[in-house]
């Protein structure tokens, strides 16, 4: 194409051939990208562009330069500007058509990405976040094209594939592993001698061997007593009070125990052990450094309680995404939003317009009946005295909601409410007495029979016989 095409790297597919440019979602298979490239080379006008866009379900925008105008076709929700003027988003139209001057600068896609460094594309296929079509230089044909700037490698040393997608750093990891394997092995540290203060002082041999501390039933998770080559207590022993030593028997008791007279049959009085300090742990007979199984369990429980992270703040749970596939964007928390949304409607987090892709639509709104019942609109709703469904969308039958009408002011099938793409739509089903739209700040408006009317959250609809329903945003508990 004679115009200059620039792009900001991203994940969508951009196909440029001849006078046409087509941008598709990142799910476009490479084999279809090649076929789309061949088809785009034959496009000369808006009708030809519309034809190939209609054959590719992942297409987002298409642009073709004609002799008298620059023609842009885009799906609902794809932002675009012409000479820095925002092009309107036409609700209800599958493809919005805009014609600009032949020398207009047209931006489309994630417009914020074009504020940084852009790359030229003379023709072919590339992965993009946004595109810019500007007038070509008059002497571009005579001067050689400057070399394309090389993007800096990311911090994690990932590499870019042929179309700009980020690939796992396998080569980098392999090079590091080879370098480490080829280097000289690190010398094992010399085993330091155990500190003198950790050696228990010798004590007189007791008359009988002391009872051994019973072994724990199973291994203590996370506790390592020592590592070969050096002693390293796994727990700071300074936090444990030293165990009291048993008091030595009195001399009289020792002499009495050695007499071979009848007194030997009587129990030998032994001095009671000294009272332990308040709060000290009863460790029995050990060197003051040993940690018993019971102490280890207790310390682990205390440290686990101290290290317990504070309770995370309550997450904003959004309605379940179970609706049809629609073009959508994601916020930082992963909630699905309509294209062009800047702040998430669920949690208020910023929305990344570069995340545009086809996803399941969540529940958008509900109709609140006079009884307070909330009925989701995702699969459509028909209200009336004896409602019947006239249409089935995506294999789902609309919900039939019966409303009371003692005077029969409300028709059998009176009003249909549904969601088209991201638009809330009301259709009066040729009711006898009609339907009034009540919107804050506006005069009541009677709906035209069989005509789709775009609703807003907060609107109310008067069906007659004192039956007024309201349109409100869906909540997490509103299942589709």
C-alpha positions, 0 to 999 in steps of 0.5 A: 500500500502507498500509505505508511503502516506502523504498529505497536507489538502485541498479540493480535495478528496484522495482515498487510497486503496490497492496499488492505490491512486486516487485524484479527484476534490472537487465536487466528491459526497461521494457515488462515493468516496465509490465506487471509494474506492472499485474499487481502492482496485482491481487495480494492474497495469497501465491498471486497474488504467487507467480504473477506471480513465476513469470512473470517470470524476472528477479524477485528478491523479492516482498512483499504485505501481507495482512490477517493477515501480511506475506508475503515471497517471495525467491530463494535468496541474496537477504538479508533481515531482519524487525525486524533479525532475519536471515531464513534462506536456504533452500537447495534452494528456488526461492522462500523464503516468510517470513510476518511480523507485519503491522507488521514492518519488512522489509529486503531486498537490499543491506542495507548500502545502507539504512544511508545516506539512503533515499528514499520510494516511494508507488508506481510504478517505481524503480531500487533497491539495497535496499528497506525496508517499514515500518508507515505513519504513522497520520496520513500521510493527513492530512499532506502528504508531505514533499518527497523529498530531492534527491541531490547530483550526483556529482563527475564531474558525471554526471546521473541519469536518470528511474529513478536510473541514471547517464547520461554527462555529455553535456550538461555536455560540450556546455556546456563546449565552447560556453563555450570556443568563445564565449570570446576565443581565448588570445593566442599566446605571444610567441616568446622569443629563443633563449638566448645559451648555445645559439648555437654559437660561430663557428669558422674555416672548415675547408678542406673541408666536414665530412661530414654526420651520416647521417640516421636511417632513420626518425622517432624516436618521441617526440623533438621537436627544437623547437616553432614559436615557441621552442626546447625540447630534448626531452631534457635535454642536461645528461645528455650529455657535451660532445663533444671538439673536434678539435685544430688542426693544428700550424704545421709541418703547415700550412706543409708542406701549402702547399709545392708541391714533391714533398713535396706528394705525401706524406701530410700529418701531422695531429695526432691528436685529443685523447683523449675523457674516459672514458664520453663519447659520440663526437658528431663535429663539432657545437656541443655541444648537438646530439643525434645520432640514435644518442644519442637512441636510446640515451637513449630506451632507457635512460629506457624501461628506467628507467621500466619499471613493476615487475612486477605481482603475480600475479593470482588467476585464478578458474575459467572462468565457463561454467556455467548462469545463476545469481544471483551477486555480484562481488568487487572483482576481478570474480570471480563468487561465490554470493549472501551471500558476504562474501569472494571464494572466489578472491582474498579481496577484499570482495564487493559485495552490490549487484552481484547479477545473473544470470551464468554460474556458474564451476566450483565444485568437483571430485571427486578420484578415488583416482588423483588425477584431478580431475573438475569437477562443473559438468555433473554426474558419475556414478560406478560400475563401468559408469555410465550417465546418467539425466538431461541438464541444460541440454543437457549430459550428465553425465561418466561416471567408471568406478571399479575394483571387483574384488569388485563392491561398487560398483554399475554406476551408484553415485553422482551428484554435481552442482551445483544453483544453488550447492549441491553435491549427492550422490545415491546411485543405489539402489546395492547396498551404499550410500554413506558420507559422511565429514565431519570432526568428524561420524560417518559417515553413510549416504546415503539412496537417491535422496535429495539430500544437500548436501555441503561442500568437504572431504567424502569419500564411501566407495563401497566396495571401498576407493574413497574420493573427495573434494570439493575447491574448483575451481582455474583449471586445472579447465575445465568 
